[in-house]
């Protein structure tokens, strides 16, 4: 049961730690994997899909937005529900990549 809770939290990008934990100020491994993808992209564009072609969970993207590690880039008129984002300076610092 606990493993399932951790897996679901990781999939959504939600912190498995309490809000008092210093760990919630840094990206968890799933958030880090998502944010790292923006380091090599023009303008820091973050992907919509993972390496296996699966959509990143909207909760993961919203958690990164809430922390200020990502910001909306532009809306997609063909897919308005897709969150197209880019990496922020705060996100780069959280990854240890100050630019």
TAFENPE-V717380 format. One line per field, one symbol per residue. ss: DSSP state (2 for helix, 1 for strand, 0 for the rest). phi: phi as a letter, one per 40 degrees, with the letter a starting at -180 (. if undefined). A space follows every 10 residues. Layout:
ss=???
phi=???
This chain:
ss=0222222222 2200000000 0222200022 2222220000 0222100010 0000100222 2222222001 1100000000 0000111022 222200000
phi=.ccccccccc ccgcccbccc cccccbccdc cccccdcccc cdggdcccbc ccgccccdcc cccccccgcb adbacbccbc ccccbbcccc cccccgbcb
